[in-house]
Amino acid sequence: MSNSLQCWQCGTAVTDQPLPLSTYAECRPCRAQLHCCRQCQHYNPRLRVDCDEPRAESHSEREKANFCDWFKLRREFGEPGEKAPSVDHKAELNALFGTDAGVTETPSNSHTQLDDLFTAPSDDP
């Protein structure tokens, strides 16, 4: 098992911690505890309990060390501050179905038709 490990908080490569990871292991530069929910593969912030493992205990502080029996070390994270690439969905649809040159928008006179529908008929012959 390689010792390449990345800190969940600062993204620094942690090379000075022996594996399996001790419950009290921490990142030297930022002093973040590594045996915590945030460093676990089961961590999922989109869930109510933040954990994909249904048998795991609930922990109120996800950044603090814990004694979870289901802890599974997560080794890599995205770069700190890295954002997901934006996707231009309209460009993808145009590439898939061709450009929207075949679609023409006709000006609508629906407002005029609506006014004509609800105006009172005149009494003039």
trRosetta pair geometry for C-beta under 8 A, 3 or more apart (Angstrom, degrees):
i j d omega theta_ij theta_ji phi_ij phi_ji
1 19 5.5 -107 110 99 130 145
3 15 5.7 80 126 -146 117 64
3 17 7.4 164 -161 69 102 64
3 18 7.7 -55 -115 -120 116 36
3 19 6.3 -160 -107 -11 70 114
4 13 6.7 -47 -150 -152 72 108
4 15 7.5 -9 -102 -95 45 83
4 75 6.4 61 106 -175 79 124
5 13 7.0 115 71 -164 48 59
5 14 4.4 -46 90 64 103 99
5 15 7.4 169 39 -75 87 41
5 17 6.6 -55 54 57 151 117
5 19 7.8 162 -50 -71 134 115
5 21 7.8 129 -126 -81 160 121
5 34 7.6 43 154 -157 135 141
5 73 7.3 -55 -122 175 115 125
5 75 5.3 -98 -116 -138 58 77
6 11 6.0 -11 -178 -156 108 48
6 12 7.2 162 -152 80 64 29
6 13 5.9 -41 -97 -100 68 52
6 14 6.8 165 -105 7 13 87
6 75 6.2 82 17 161 85 53
6 76 5.2 67 19 -117 134 44
6 77 5.4 -146 109 20 128 86
7 10 5.0 12 92 49 134 79
7 11 6.1 -65 67 -12 84 11
7 12 4.9 19 16 50 123 77
7 13 8.0 -117 -5 -61 83 7
7 14 5.6 107 -54 -41 84 113
7 27 4.0 42 -108 -97 135 147
7 29 7.6 -132 -2 52 164 104
7 30 6.4 139 155 38 156 122
7 32 5.8 115 -170 57 115 127
7 34 6.9 -90 -120 -97 73 99
7 39 7.9 -54 -151 -100 43 113
7 77 8.0 -65 89 22 38 133
8 32 6.6 -135 60 136 84 147
8 34 7.5 148 5 -127 101 63
8 36 7.6 -116 36 69 149 106
8 38 4.3 140 145 132 159 105
8 39 4.7 -123 -31 -79 129 73
8 74 7.4 66 -82 80 107 116
8 77 6.0 125 -121 -50 53 151
9 27 6.7 -153 45 31 109 152
9 30 5.1 -147 98 111 125 152
9 32 3.9 164 7 -62 141 160
9 38 7.5 61 -58 121 76 148
9 63 7.5 69 -76 -142 116 113
10 27 6.4 173 31 139 114 154
10 29 5.7 -114 86 93 165 119
10 30 4.1 168 -30 -28 131 141
10 32 6.9 -179 -6 -2 93 130
10 80 6.5 -30 -168 -67 37 145
11 77 6.2 -116 -107 78 79 113
11 79 6.1 62 -149 -149 155 43
11 80 4.3 -125 -12 -34 138 98
12 27 6.2 122 62 -167 116 123
12 28 8.0 -98 110 57 148 79
12 29 5.0 104 -19 28 168 139
12 30 7.1 166 11 -5 126 104
14 17 5.4 6 151 10 114 116
14 27 5.6 -97 -88 -112 120 80
14 28 7.7 147 -124 7 85 85
14 34 6.8 89 -132 -96 179 147
16 28 6.6 40 43 -30 138 128
17 21 6.1 24 150 -121 128 82
17 22 7.2 -130 -162 20 102 92
17 25 4.8 67 -139 -154 133 132
17 34 6.8 -34 -106 46 173 164
18 21 7.9 165 90 -99 50 38
18 22 7.5 58 64 -27 87 98
19 73 7.5 -59 -133 -21 112 172
20 73 7.7 -161 -147 -32 75 133
21 25 5.0 -96 -171 20 89 151
21 34 5.9 -112 -168 112 137 118
21 35 5.4 173 125 -77 115 96
21 73 5.8 131 -3 -91 130 126
22 25 4.4 126 58 -43 85 93
22 35 6.7 -108 104 -34 41 138
23 35 4.7 -118 -138 84 39 161
23 65 5.5 98 165 178 75 121
23 66 7.7 -116 -154 83 100 21
23 67 6.2 0 -126 -92 138 70
24 33 7.3 -67 -151 -136 41 103
24 35 7.1 -30 -31 27 18 126
24 65 5.9 18 -101 -130 47 169
25 33 7.3 110 82 -160 52 61
25 34 4.5 -45 101 48 100 119
25 35 5.8 98 38 -23 93 98
26 31 5.6 7 162 -160 132 47
26 32 6.3 168 -157 81 84 34
26 33 5.2 -48 -98 -99 90 47
26 34 6.0 -178 -105 -10 29 90
27 30 5.1 10 96 50 124 85
27 31 6.5 -87 73 -32 74 9
27 32 4.7 16 26 47 117 85
27 34 6.2 120 -41 -62 79 104
28 31 7.5 8 -161 -71 18 55
32 36 7.9 -97 164 22 90 139
32 63 6.9 -80 -153 -171 98 99
33 36 5.1 93 102 -37 100 122
33 63 6.9 115 48 156 98 63
33 64 6.0 43 48 -151 148 34
33 65 4.2 -109 177 -49 142 87
34 39 5.1 82 -171 -76 59 172
34 65 7.9 21 51 -95 43 92
35 39 6.8 -80 -98 65 16 135
35 65 5.0 44 74 -138 92 88
35 66 6.9 -145 127 46 86 53
35 71 6.4 21 -163 -165 83 161
36 39 5.4 85 56 14 70 100
36 40 7.3 -121 105 -20 38 96
36 62 6.5 100 159 160 106 47
36 63 5.6 36 158 -167 157 22
36 64 5.8 146 -118 76 124 21
36 65 5.6 -85 -70 -87 88 35
36 66 6.2 95 -121 7 57 91
37 40 5.4 -57 -152 20 36 121
37 42 8.0 -77 -151 82 74 88
37 43 5.0 121 162 -98 76 111
37 50 6.2 52 166 124 141 123
37 51 6.8 -88 -144 -78 114 100
37 59 5.7 -167 -45 63 127 132
37 62 4.0 -80 66 -150 129 78
37 63 7.6 -61 49 -51 90 29
37 66 7.0 32 -39 19 81 135
37 68 7.5 90 -80 -18 74 154
38 43 5.8 107 -115 -133 25 167
38 62 5.3 97 -45 145 88 97
38 63 5.6 19 -8 -97 135 61
39 43 7.6 98 41 -15 20 143
39 73 6.7 -23 145 -140 97 62
39 74 5.6 -167 173 46 48 94
40 43 4.7 119 69 -29 86 96
40 51 7.7 -1 96 -121 138 93
40 68 7.3 -22 -86 78 152 147
40 70 7.9 64 -163 111 140 79
40 71 5.3 -104 -106 -141 116 68
40 72 5.9 83 -161 52 82 60
40 73 7.3 -64 -115 -96 49 22
40 74 5.9 79 143 -13 9 106
41 72 4.3 -50 31 96 113 108
41 73 7.1 31 -26 83 97 23
41 74 4.6 153 -70 -75 62 91
42 51 5.1 27 137 -158 109 79
42 52 4.5 -136 -158 46 75 90
42 53 4.4 -21 -147 -16 151 102
42 56 6.6 136 123 -27 156 154
42 70 6.3 13 -8 132 161 111
42 71 7.9 -120 22 -120 116 33
42 72 6.1 96 -21 34 94 106
43 50 6.1 -11 -152 162 71 91
43 51 6.6 -37 -104 -100 41 62
43 52 7.8 -36 21 -1 9 91
43 62 7.1 104 -134 -164 120 119
43 74 7.1 -78 26 -17 110 148
44 47 4.8 58 97 1 107 110
44 50 6.2 174 68 -166 52 43
44 51 6.6 134 30 -110 86 10
44 52 5.0 84 -10 -49 130 90
45 50 5.6 4 -104 -125 45 92
47 50 5.7 -180 73 -73 90 18
47 51 6.6 -103 82 40 140 34
47 52 7.0 167 -17 -74 154 54
49 58 5.5 -91 -150 -112 112 101
50 62 5.9 -69 134 -95 161 134
51 56 5.0 -102 157 68 152 137
51 58 7.6 -150 15 -106 133 59
51 70 7.9 89 -175 92 129 135
53 56 4.1 76 93 -20 112 115
53 70 4.5 165 148 154 166 152
55 70 6.4 141 83 -64 92 142
56 68 5.7 17 -153 -157 106 118
56 69 7.6 -164 -117 56 72 73
56 70 4.3 -99 -86 42 101 140
57 66 7.9 -152 77 169 116 133
57 68 6.2 -146 41 -112 96 84
59 62 6.4 125 98 -87 108 50
59 64 7.6 -151 169 64 123 94
59 66 5.1 -62 -108 -88 148 159
59 68 6.9 -75 -39 -62 131 117
61 64 4.1 33 112 11 123 118
66 71 7.6 166 82 -68 92 126
68 71 4.5 116 84 -46 101 92
74 77 7.3 69 134 -62 114 85
78 82 4.4 -126 155 65 112 131
79 82 3.9 97 62 -42 88 124
87 92 7.1 0 171 -27 101 134
88 91 3.9 35 114 17 117 118
88 92 6.6 153 94 -17 66 84
89 92 5.5 -53 -149 36 37 113
89 93 6.4 37 154 -18 68 103
90 93 5.7 -53 -148 37 33 110
90 94 6.3 34 153 -18 65 106
91 94 5.6 -53 -145 38 32 112
91 95 6.3 34 153 -20 64 105
92 95 5.7 -54 -148 36 31 111
92 96 6.3 28 153 -18 64 108
93 96 5.6 -57 -145 38 32 111
93 97 6.0 -12 170 19 70 110
94 97 6.8 -71 -128 58 23 79
94 98 6.9 -58 -172 116 58 21
94 99 5.2 27 -165 -108 107 49
94 100 6.3 -74 -108 -23 99 84
98 101 7.5 -73 143 28 102 93
98 102 7.3 47 104 0 125 117
100 103 4.7 -42 -175 36 89 115
108 111 7.8 101 116 -4 91 77
109 112 4.5 -29 172 35 94 119
109 113 6.1 102 115 -23 81 94
110 113 5.4 -55 -145 40 37 113
110 114 6.1 41 155 -23 69 104
111 114 5.7 -53 -148 34 30 112
111 115 6.5 31 152 -18 63 104
112 115 5.7 -53 -149 36 32 111
112 116 6.4 33 152 -19 65 106
113 116 5.6 -54 -147 37 32 112
113 117 6.4 36 152 -25 64 105
114 117 5.6 -52 -149 30 32 115
114 118 6.6 0 163 5 65 110
115 118 6.6 -77 -146 49 26 89
115 119 6.0 34 161 -38 68 109
116 119 6.1 -47 -136 18 27 112
